[in-house]
């Protein structure tokens, strides 16, 4: 109808009416483009809000995880210090069972990378500006850059772990893994945290315990590896504290955004 009317106006040389027809068409196109842009903007803002909630959920996961691993590795460090004292002690009767269990638990690890999936997906989609303002995005970049470096330390193991697991007889290690392993908690959001078992009755023969203890005490390189292992644990615990503070600060800023 609009095209027929336009032709009629041209045929009659009613140029004012032609101008109105053209204006109506241009206005319709303009309004259509604006409506489309508004709809796309609304979808983008909604996606940004979704990413913000996903990142907040990841941060909650990370804060719990980092606090749990700090406690876990603090307990591992206590076992390491106890082992260091036990292999160097010359006073009192040796407690072989305590040494073997402490030495093994001092080598325990609970390693995994820090969760960052929502942030990486957001960055790949280019929706950063819709998640938070420039200052918030700067904090996000700093935090996720920091955890890339921290993960290398978190995932690293030391020579002490390898040495202890060569020295302790396999039957003793199998018993400890089966009966004295980590206490694992499964959280509703899928996060798994671990607690070092505080004690464990050793149900293996005294001969095996004695063999393990003799090997541990007689290995000249064990003390050096253990010292290095304790330094590594100290570094991990410091990083758990530092990255945990960054995560909490970022979460507050992102929630306020």
N, C-alpha and C positions, 0 to 999 in steps of 0.2 A: 504493500500500500504506500509506504513512504517513497519508494522508488517511482511508482506511477505518479504520485503527487509532484515529485521533483521534476519529472519529465513534462508534466502539464505546465508547471510554472515556467520552465525553460522555454517551452513552445510558445507561451503567451508573452515571453520576455518580461515576466514579473520578477525583476532581479531582487527586489526586497524579499519577496517570498522565497526565492532561491537561497538567499543569504540565511534566512531563518532556518530553512531545511538543512543547510550545511552545518549551521551552528548546533542544531539539534543532534545531528549525527556525531559531530565532534564531541559534544557534551556527553552523549551516550557512551562513546568509546572511552573518554576520560574517566567517567564514573565507573565503567566496567574495570578499567585498569586499577583504579584506586581501590575498588572492592576486592579485586584479586590480591593486590599488595597487602591490604589490611588482613585478609584471611591468611596469607602466607606469614605475615608478621605475628599473627595470633598463634599459628602453629609453631613457629620458631620459639616464641616466648614460652609456650607450653612445654616444648622439648627442653628448653633451658631450665625450666623449673623442675622437670623430671630428672635431669642430670644432676641438678643441685641436691635433690633428695637422695639420689643414688650415691653421690659423693659423701653426703652426710652419713649415710648408712655405712659406707666403707670406712669412714673415719671412726665411727663408733666401734666398728669391728677392730680396727687397728689399735685404738686406745686400749680396749680390753686385752687384745693380743699382746701388746707391748708390755702392759703391766703384768700379765701372766708370765711372759717369758723373762721379765726382770726377776720375778720371784723364783722362777724355775732355775735360772742360771745363778742366782744368789745361793740357792741350795746346793747346786753343783760346785760352786766355789767353796762352800763350807766343807764339802766332802774332799775337795782337792787339798785344802789346808790341813784337814785331818790326816789325809794320806801322807802329806809332806812331813807332818810331825811323827807319824807312825813309822815311816821308813828310816827316820833319822834319830829315833829315840833309843837311848842306851840304858834307860832306867826302868825298872819294873818288868814284870813278865809280859812278853809280847802277846797281843790279842790278834791271832791270825785271822779269825773270822771277821772281826771288825775291819782289819786292813784290807782283806779281799773285797768285802762289800763296798767299803769306802772308795777303794781304788777303781772298782768297776763303775760305780755311780758317778765318780768324778769325771768319767769319760763320756757320760750320757749327753745327747744332743736332742734338741727339738727344733728343727730348722724348717723354715719355709719363707718364701718371699712375702713382703708386705702387700696387702691388697691394694690395687690401683686401677682395676679394670674400668670403672666408671670414668675416671679422669682421662685415661687414654682414649676411650671411646668419644668423650666430649672433645678432646683436642683434635682427634681425627676428623670429626664432623664440623669443626670450626665454630662451635657454639659457645666458646668461652665468654664473649661479651654478654650473652644472655643468661649466664650463670651468676655472674657477679661483677661488681665494678672493678676498675683497674687495680686498686689497692688489694682487693680480695684475690684477684687473679694473680697478682705478683706473689702473694703469700702461697697460693696453690703451687705456682711454679717452683718457688723456693723449697717447699715441703717435698714435692715429688722428685725434685732433683736430689735433695738430701737423702731420700730413702733409696735411690738408685745406688749411691755410694755406700750407705749403711748396709744394704742387703749383702754386699760382698763380704763384709765382716760377719754379719749374722750367719751366713751360710758356710763360712770357713771352718774347717776343723784343724786340729794340731797333731803333731807327731805323737803326743802323749796317748791319744785315743788308740792309734794304731799299735803303739808299743804295748800298752796294757792288754789289748785283746790278742796279742801274740803270746804274752806271758801267762795269762790265766788259762788253765786247761779248758777245753771246749765243753766238757760236761758241767763244769761250774758255771760257765757263761750261759749255757742253755737253761740251767736251773734258775739263775737270776732273771733271765728274760721271761721265763714262764711264770715265775712266782713273785718276783720283786720288781716287775716292770713299772713304768710310769702309770699313774692314775690319770686316765683320759676323761675329760668332760666334753660332751657334745652340747653346744649351745643351740637355742632355737633358730638362730640365724645361720646355722651351718658351721660356725667357728668351732674349732677343736682346740682346747687348751690342755696342758699337761701339768701334773704336780709330781715331783720326785717323791717316791714312797719313803716315808720317814724311817722305817725299819723293816727288817725281813729275817725271819728265822731261816737259817741256812740248813737245808735238809740234804746235804751231801756228806760224804764220808770225811772224817777228820784227816785221812791221808791225802785226799784231794785238796782240802783246804791248806794243809801244811805244804804241799807241793807248790801251790799257787803263791803262798806267802813267801816261801824261800826264793822263788823266782823273782818276785817283786823286790825283795830286800837286797838281792845279790846283783841286780842289774845296775851297772854303774851309770848308765845314761838316763835312768828313769828320773832322778832328781832334777836334772837339767831340763828334761822335757816337761816335767811337772811345773817347774818355775815358769817356763814359757807359756804353758797352758793357763796358769793362773793369771798371767798378764793379759792373755787373750780374753779370758772371762771378765777381767776388770774393764777392758775396752768395750766389750759387748754390753755390760751393765750400764756404763756411762752413756752409750749410744741409745739404749732402751729408754733411759731417762730423758735424754735430749730430744729424741724423735717423738717421744710421748708428749713432751711439752709443746713441740711444734704442731702436732696433730690436734691437741686440745685448743691451742690458740687459733688455728685455722678453722676448727669446727665452730668456735664462738663467732668468728668473723663471718663465716659463710651462713650460719643460722640467722645472724642479724641482717644479712643482705636480703 
